[in-house]
Amino acid sequence: MLSLHFVDDYLLALEKPHGMLSVPGRGADKQDCLAARVQAEFPDALPVHRLDMATSGLILMARGKAMQGALNRLFAERRVEKHYEALLEGALEAPCGAVALPLICDWPNRPRQKVCFQHGKPAYTEYRQLFHDAAGQRTRVRLIPHTGRSHQLRVHMRAIGHPILGDEFYATPAGRAAAPRLLLHACRLALQHPVTGKMLVLTSPAPF
C-alpha cells in the first residue's frame, strides 16, 4: 500500500520504505520498486529523483512528461530544499559544520563512492547536531545536501570520522552491527509548486 503525503494533478509526494529501490535496477529480480508500484495506481507517474535503496523517506514523482521536466529543472537549479535525519557513530567535535569534498564512483568497489580531488565532482553538505547520546556514543543530526551526488551524505559523514549507523558500505564493523538498517531518512522537502506557485513543504519524522 502506498504511503502518500501529497497528490494533485501534477505531482505526487510519497514515503519510500528503506530496502526498496526508487526505480527499477538491472535484472529481472530488481524490477519491483517504488516507481513501479506507484505507476500501477497512477499510470502517468514519472520519477524525478531517487533515494538510495537503504534510505527511507520523502520522494517526489511527476505526473506526465511536462511536469517531469519542470521538476527536473527545479532540482537542477537547486530550488528544492532537502533535509535528512541520521544517527552517526561517535560525538561531533562541533555542533554544526559543512563538508565540501568532491566525489567519484569507486569503480572496483561499486556502488561505493569515494573522495577524489583530481576527478571527483563537487559535493557540499551541511550538518547540524540535534542530540548527542553519550551513553550510546551516537549523535542525531540534520543533514542538508546542496548537491546530489550518489551516496553523498554517507561518504561525507564517514570522511569526518562519523559514519551513519547501519551503513553496510561505510560504517565501522561496530557501526554496522549497531542498527538493522541504514539510519538515514529524508525528512523534509520544500519547493515552489511549478503550476500553482504555492510553497509545498512536506515533512516526515524519522522512524528511528
Wavefront OBJ file of the C-alpha trace (Angstrom):
o trace
v 0.000 0.000 0.000
v 1.361 3.421 -0.989
v 2.084 5.995 1.696
v 1.100 9.302 0.093
v 1.965 12.683 1.619
v 0.601 14.830 -1.224
v -1.174 14.256 -4.522
v -2.692 16.551 -7.140
v -2.978 16.533 -10.927
v 0.697 17.440 -11.333
v 2.837 15.635 -8.785
v 2.977 13.075 -6.009
v 4.929 13.013 -2.762
v 5.415 9.616 -1.202
v 7.180 7.816 1.608
v 9.778 5.328 0.381
v 10.470 2.481 2.801
v 14.078 1.500 3.441
v 15.136 -1.570 1.493
v 13.123 -0.662 -1.622
v 14.563 0.595 -4.903
v 13.336 4.002 -6.088
v 13.397 2.943 -9.764
v 13.993 -0.410 -11.487
v 17.500 -1.827 -11.390
v 19.271 -4.158 -13.781
v 17.930 -7.693 -13.940
v 14.538 -9.315 -13.534
v 14.969 -9.510 -9.768
v 15.255 -5.718 -9.461
v 12.060 -4.654 -11.228
v 9.973 -4.282 -8.084
v 10.458 -0.701 -6.925
v 8.571 2.325 -5.674
v 8.146 3.764 -9.192
v 6.570 0.550 -10.485
v 4.180 0.340 -7.549
v 3.159 3.972 -7.945
v 2.622 3.564 -11.697
v 0.240 0.675 -11.035
v -2.054 3.205 -9.339
v -1.005 6.404 -11.149
v -0.003 5.386 -14.711
v 1.253 8.886 -15.559
v 3.725 8.989 -12.630
v 7.382 9.527 -13.581
v 10.490 9.683 -11.341
v 12.397 12.938 -10.887
v 14.931 11.998 -8.197
v 15.996 8.957 -6.196
v 16.797 7.798 -2.707
v 19.319 5.049 -2.045
v 17.691 1.664 -1.580
v 18.738 1.677 2.090
v 17.387 5.204 2.729
v 13.788 5.876 3.733
v 11.684 8.995 3.483
v 10.142 11.578 1.197
v 10.375 11.321 -2.569
v 8.646 13.205 -5.411
v 7.222 11.886 -8.662
v 5.842 13.921 -11.563
v 2.563 13.282 -13.315
v 3.362 13.457 -17.020
v 6.389 14.436 -19.093
v 5.849 18.188 -18.847
v 5.821 18.136 -15.060
v 8.798 15.767 -15.014
v 10.745 18.380 -16.982
v 9.616 21.198 -14.686
v 10.601 19.301 -11.529
v 13.903 18.190 -13.045
v 14.721 21.851 -13.657
v 13.939 22.720 -10.035
v 16.314 20.018 -8.830
v 18.993 21.008 -11.349
v 18.738 24.652 -10.253
v 18.875 23.572 -6.567
v 15.495 25.095 -5.846
v 14.276 22.055 -3.914
v 15.229 22.117 -0.249
v 16.063 18.643 1.062
v 16.699 17.736 4.688
v 17.682 14.349 6.070
v 17.974 12.998 9.591
v 20.616 10.461 10.567
v 22.253 8.792 13.533
v 26.046 8.909 13.414
v 28.766 6.988 15.189
v 30.504 8.917 17.974
v 30.429 12.553 19.049
v 30.879 15.521 16.742
v 33.650 17.975 17.554
v 31.390 20.931 16.643
v 27.585 21.189 16.796
v 27.394 22.276 13.168
v 29.572 22.482 10.115
v 29.912 21.659 6.441
v 31.740 19.157 4.285
v 32.972 20.130 0.812
v 34.695 17.071 -0.661
v 34.486 16.006 -4.342
v 33.118 12.527 -5.006
v 33.521 9.886 -7.676
v 32.454 6.259 -8.102
v 34.943 3.767 -6.660
v 34.721 1.587 -9.767
v 36.493 -1.546 -8.495
v 34.155 -1.476 -5.485
v 30.965 -0.039 -6.970
v 28.379 1.017 -5.925
v 30.702 2.523 -3.333
v 31.782 6.133 -3.848
v 34.971 7.843 -2.703
v 36.564 11.248 -2.248
v 38.739 12.200 -5.235
v 40.262 15.665 -5.539
v 41.559 15.027 -9.057
v 38.473 13.678 -10.832
v 35.588 13.942 -8.346
v 32.532 16.133 -8.833
v 31.917 18.940 -6.312
v 29.759 17.919 -3.357
v 28.669 20.048 -0.390
v 26.795 19.004 2.752
v 25.747 20.976 5.838
v 25.258 19.191 9.149
v 23.673 20.241 12.441
v 23.711 18.277 15.662
v 20.270 17.615 17.126
v 21.201 15.413 20.082
v 24.218 13.506 21.393
v 23.709 10.255 23.268
v 26.884 9.945 25.339
v 25.910 6.547 26.717
v 25.254 5.087 23.300
v 28.086 7.007 21.630
v 25.870 8.225 18.824
v 24.754 11.609 17.533
v 21.493 12.576 15.833
v 21.997 15.125 13.064
v 20.145 17.070 10.406
v 21.897 16.798 7.034
v 21.300 19.311 4.244
v 22.838 18.405 0.877
v 23.424 21.261 -1.551
v 24.439 18.860 -4.313
v 23.013 15.469 -5.184
v 25.927 13.075 -5.631
v 25.434 9.352 -5.174
v 25.986 8.313 -1.522
v 26.976 11.929 -0.773
v 25.735 12.078 2.806
v 27.095 8.647 3.609
v 30.600 9.334 2.264
v 30.796 12.838 3.732
v 29.892 11.634 7.223
v 32.478 8.875 7.030
v 35.043 11.422 5.793
v 34.666 13.447 9.013
v 35.008 10.306 11.106
v 31.335 9.731 11.935
v 29.728 7.196 9.578
v 25.974 6.722 9.609
v 24.941 3.799 11.789
v 23.843 0.683 9.933
v 25.686 1.646 6.732
v 26.845 -1.578 5.098
v 29.356 0.245 2.891
v 30.872 2.982 5.043
v 30.275 2.287 8.756
v 32.765 0.587 11.031
v 32.021 -3.062 11.942
v 30.584 -1.869 15.255
v 28.513 0.785 13.467
v 27.112 -1.787 11.035
v 26.179 -4.104 13.880
v 24.556 -1.284 15.884
v 21.474 -0.953 13.650
v 19.406 -3.318 11.481
v 19.203 -0.742 8.681
v 20.869 2.442 7.432
v 19.745 5.147 9.864
v 19.209 7.820 7.221
v 15.791 9.318 6.469
v 14.639 12.032 4.037
v 12.581 14.084 6.497
v 11.777 17.333 4.649
v 11.163 18.574 1.108
v 10.284 22.176 0.302
v 9.683 23.634 -3.155
v 7.515 26.087 -5.032
v 4.809 24.165 -6.861
v 5.607 24.595 -10.596
v 1.951 25.158 -11.523
v 0.183 26.743 -8.563
v 3.182 28.738 -7.354
v 2.419 27.854 -3.740
v 5.163 26.693 -1.384
v 4.903 22.976 -0.794
v 6.528 21.906 2.470
v 6.471 18.206 3.275
v 7.755 16.569 6.445
v 8.216 13.013 7.631
v 9.550 12.128 11.104
v 12.484 9.736 11.215
v 11.318 6.229 12.208
v 14.409 5.624 14.357
l 1 2 3 4 5 6 7 8 9 10 11 12 13 14 15 16 17 18 19 20 21 22 23 24 25 26 27 28 29 30 31 32 33 34 35 36 37 38 39 40 41 42 43 44 45 46 47 48 49 50 51 52 53 54 55 56 57 58 59 60 61 62 63 64 65 66 67 68 69 70 71 72 73 74 75 76 77 78 79 80 81 82 83 84 85 86 87 88 89 90 91 92 93 94 95 96 97 98 99 100 101 102 103 104 105 106 107 108 109 110 111 112 113 114 115 116 117 118 119 120 121 122 123 124 125 126 127 128 129 130 131 132 133 134 135 136 137 138 139 140 141 142 143 144 145 146 147 148 149 150 151 152 153 154 155 156 157 158 159 160 161 162 163 164 165 166 167 168 169 170 171 172 173 174 175 176 177 178 179 180 181 182 183 184 185 186 187 188 189 190 191 192 193 194 195 196 197 198 199 200 201 202 203 204 205 206 207 208
